[in-house]
């Protein structure tokens, strides 16, 4: 049995009931993208995207009348956050009681003094900032001084930006690990992120060399599946999000298309060899390249690109396999600021030969992990309600 999960990072399905607590009442990533830049998504429509509550449909974008093969629904995030780690951890059965620490005024002197001592240099910025704007505003000074650019956001992140010609990648990664070691206890952020950039002013971010250093999660469904002796393959930034815990194999990706191609190749390899287990992929471009940059047209183009290659994913699902297409939060590119938005997660489930199934509004992202454990015969007594029986 092979289960494949593909996370469409930040493709939110409309505000959650508590969105106002996050200043996100009215946010709706998928609807607002389609309103600003109408784009046909026929293959996602064929999996039930147009059946979801609150998703606007039309003849030129998302079809509400398409013949559907598969299960569809929305998911509620119960953990108090709207960031990558919170969403992905909840997918795999970790529901947080308290949000990860954020630093809206920048990191305190006691943190930055230790970081400066670790790097042997000073630092620049140290406040919430857009990732593209921060290298525009601080990049020239960084190139002159060699001091790393440190910034955060509305998420629980400590981000370090450095030019690849000024700070070699391995050195940047060492600095990130030093920051990870410092940011524990009361200063524990969810992720430390290496943000290299290159070229001449106004500079270009090098997303394929980005690297995340996460807090180590408690036991997850990934560990439960691995303990059965089955494969657990993390593709893209997935292994980073879980601090490399619970995987048997890790595969790097450069962009969304590369992520899909490597996922399809790994699915085919598993089918040919008779392997069972989980393949877990994150497609980050939606979020990193278009959501945070508030680019609805670029976001729509990226969705169209995924829609075009979606048939390759469907064709690679073994006869007894399962493909889940999900999302971890919103990032409405028409919204104020440049942060994530508190929205329902997408849930599309495909099995060869299975017809239309309304999976409804799920009470927690953890239903994904419970379903994976159920399908793969792994013991999981944590949160989540499996919907596996509905797909058989």
N, C-alpha and C positions, 0 to 999 in steps of 0.2 A: 504494500500500500504506500503510495506516494502522495503527500500533501504539499502543495506549493502555495505560499502566501506572497502576494505582491502588494506592497504599500505604495499608494499614490500619495506621496508626502504632501500634506496640507490641502488636499482636495475635499474641503468641508461641505457638508450637506445641509447647512442652515443652523441658525442659532439654537443653542441648548436653553433649557428653561432658566438656567442661572446666568445666562450670558450678560445680563445687565451688571452683575457683580464684577465682570471683567471689562466693562465698558464696550461690550460687543453686541448689545441688543440691536438687531437689524442686520447683522452681518450674514452673508450667504455666499460663500465662495463660488460654487458652481453656477448659481443663477446670475450673479452679477457679472461673471466672466462672459456668459452667453449673451447677456443684455448688451454689454459693451462691445463684444467682438463675436457675433454669431458664427458658430462653427459646427458643421455636421459631425455627429459622433454616432454613426450607425451601429458600430459593433458593441459599444458600451450600452447603447439603447437595446440591443438584442440580448443583453444579459439582465435587463430590468432597470437600468438607470432612470428611465422615464416613468417607472411605476412608483418611485419613492415619494413619500409624503413631502409636499412642499417644494418639489423640484419642478420648475417650469418646463413645459414641453412645447415644441413647435415642429412644423414640417422641415425647418431649415437647421435645427440644432439637435435637440434631444427628442426622440420620438416617443410619444405616449401610446402609440398604437402598434408598435413593432411587435412581431412575434418573439416571445421571450423563451429562452432555454436556460433555466437555472434559478437559483434562489436569490432574493434581493431583500434588502432592509436597511435600516439605519441603526446606529449604535450610540448609546449615551455613555459619556465618560463620567464616571463617578469620582475619580481622583480630582483633587482641587488644583487644576493647572491646565495649560493649553500648549505645552511644549512637547518636543519629540520624545524625551525620556519618559515623561509621565504617560503619554499615550502608548508607547511601545511596551513599557513595563506592564501596563494594565492589560494589553493584548495577551501577554503571557502570564497573567494571573496575579499581578502585584497591584493591589489597590492602595494608594497612598492615603493616609489619614490627614497628613499635613503637606502643604506645598513645599517644593524645593525652595531654598533660600534665594531671594533676588536682591540686587543691590542698585536701586534706582538712583542713588547719589554717588555711585562708584564704590570701589573697594576701599576699606579703611586703611589708615597708615600702617597698622600692625601687619596687614597682609602684604601691602606693597613694599614695605621695608624688607620683608623676608624674600619677596620675589626679586627685588633689586639685588639683594645679596647673592641669590642663586645665579643670576645672570651676569653679575659683575658690571651691570650698566644701570642707567636710569630707565625711565619709561615715559611714554607720551599718552595723553588723553585721559584714560581712567574715568569714563562715564558712559552712559548709554548712547549708542550711536548706530546709524545705518552702516552696514559693512562696506558698501560702495563709497559712501560719503566720507567715512573715516580715513580711507587711504587717499582720498582726494585732498582732504584737509590736513592730514598729518604725514602723508607719505613723503613729501619733499624733506621735511625735517628729519624723518626717520632715515632717509638715504644719507643725509649729511652727518647725523650723529651715531647711527647704528642702534639707537634706543628703540626697543620694541613698542609697538602701539598696542595698548591694552584697552579693551572696551567691553561693554556688556549690552544687554537689551532688556526687554520685558520678560525674557526667559531667564532661567537659572544657568547662566553661562559666563565663563571667563574666557574671552577671546583674545588671541595674540596674533597680530598681523605683522608680517615682516617681508621685505623684498628678498626674493631668492638669490639675488646677486650680492646682497648685503649680509644676510643671515642664511647660511646653507640649511637645507631642509632638516638634516639630522640635528643641527644645533637648535633649530626651532622646535623640533619634536622633544629634545631634551629639556628645553625651557618649559614646554607644556607639561611634561611629566613632573618637573619640579613644582610647577603651580598646582598640579593635581595633588601632590604630597602635602602642600601647604593648605589647600582648601578642603579641610576636613572639619568635623565637629560643628561648631557654631558658624563656620564659614563654608560649609560644604555646599558647593554648587553642583548641579546635576552633571554638567559637562565643562571641561576645558577644551577649547577648540583651536587648532592650528589653522591660521588663515593666511597662507602665503600669497604674494602677488608678484607681478613681474612687469617688465617693459619700461617705457618712458612715461612721464606724466601725461595723462591722468591715471596711468597704471591699469593693470588688468588682474583680477583675482584668478588664482589657479585652483579651481574647485577640485580637480582630480588629485591634487596633493593635500587637500584638506584632511585633517585627522582629528578624531574626537577621543577624549579621555574621560570616560564616564565613571561615576560612582559604581561600585559593585552592587548589583541588586541582590535581594534575598533569593531563595530558591524559586525557580520559574518552571513553566511547562517545558522549556528547552532542556533543563536538567532532567526532568522526568522522562522525556523522550530519549535523551542520550543514555540514560540509565538502562533502557530496554535493549541497548546494543544497536539501535537503528541510527541512521545518518541524520545529522543536524547541520545543514549547510547554510551559512550566513553569507549573503551577497550584498555588496555595497556597504553602507555604513552600519548595517545591522549588528555585526559583531562589536563594533565600537560602542554602540548604545548599551549593550549588555556587558561591557567590560570584558568581552571575550569569554564569558562564562556560558557553558552549555553547548558548545559547538564542536563538531568533529572536523569541519572544513570551513575555510574562509576564502572568499573570492572578492578581489578588488574590482571596482568599476570606475569608469571615467565620466559617464553621463547616463541619461535615461536609456537611450538606445542601446548603449553598450550593456547596461544592466539587463535589459530584456533579452538581448542576444545571448548573454552568458547564462541567464536563467533557463532559456530554452535549451541551450546546449547541455546544461547540467540535468535538466529533466529527461532529455533523450538518453543521456548516458545512464541515468538511473533505470530507465525503462528497459534499456538493452541488457543491463547487467542484473536486473531483477532486484535492485536495491529497494529498501523501504525506508521511510523516514520523512523528514521535513526539509524543504527548501524555502528559505525566508529571505525575501529581497526588498530593499527600499529603493525607490526611484525619487531622488532628492531634488531634481532640477525644478519641478513645479514650485517648490518652496524657495530654494536658494536663488534661482535665477530669475523668477518671475513674481512670486508672491511678495517676498521682502522688498523687491524693487518696484512694486506697484505697477506692474506691466500686464494689463489684462490681455492685450493682443498677443504678447509673447506666451502668456499662460495658455491662451486658447490654442495657439499653434503647437505647444507642447502636448496638450491633451489630444489634438488631432493626430500628432505623430504617434502617440501611444495607441490611439484607436486603430491606426493603420496596421500596426504590428500585433495587435491583440489576437488576430486569428492564428498567428504563429504560436502564441502561448496556449490557446485552446487546442490546437492540433497536437501539442506535445503532452497533453494530459493523458495518462494511461487510462485504459478502459475502466479500471476500478479506482482511479485517482480522484483527487479533489483540488481545484484551484480556487483560492479565495483572493479577491481584490478588495482592499480595504483602505481606509485613510485614518490618520492619527490625530488630526485637528484641522482647523481651517487656516487660511491665510488669504483673506479676501483682498484682492489687489485694488479694489475700489475703496477700501476702508481707510480711516485716518491712521496716521503713524505708519510704522513699518513692521509691526509685530504680528504674531499669530492671532487668530480669532477663535473664540470659544464656540465650537460647532459640533453637530452630530458627525460621527464617522460614517463613511461609506461601507456597505457590505454587499458584495456580489459573490455568489458561490456557483461554480460550474462543475458538473460531472457529466461525462458523455452519456447521452441517452435520457437525461433527466429533464423533465419539462418545467413549466413555470411554477415557482413556489414562493409565496409571500412569507418571508421570515419575520416581517413586522419590525417594530421598534424594539431593539434589544436593550435590556436594562443596564448592561455594562460591556465595555470593550473586552472584558475577561471571557465573554462567551466564545471569542475566537480561540483562546488557549484551551478552554474546556472541550471544544469541538475537535481540536487537533489531538488532544490526549485521547479522547473517545475513539476517534478514527484509527489511531495508531496503537491502541491497546496499552497506553501508558497510564500508570496510576497517578491520579491528580485529585487531591481532596481540597484544593483551594477554591477561590471564588469562580463564578462563571457557570452558565447553564449551556450545555451542549445542544446544538441544533443538528447534529449528525443524523439523528433518526429521521429528520424531515427530508433528508437528501437521499434516502434509500428507498 
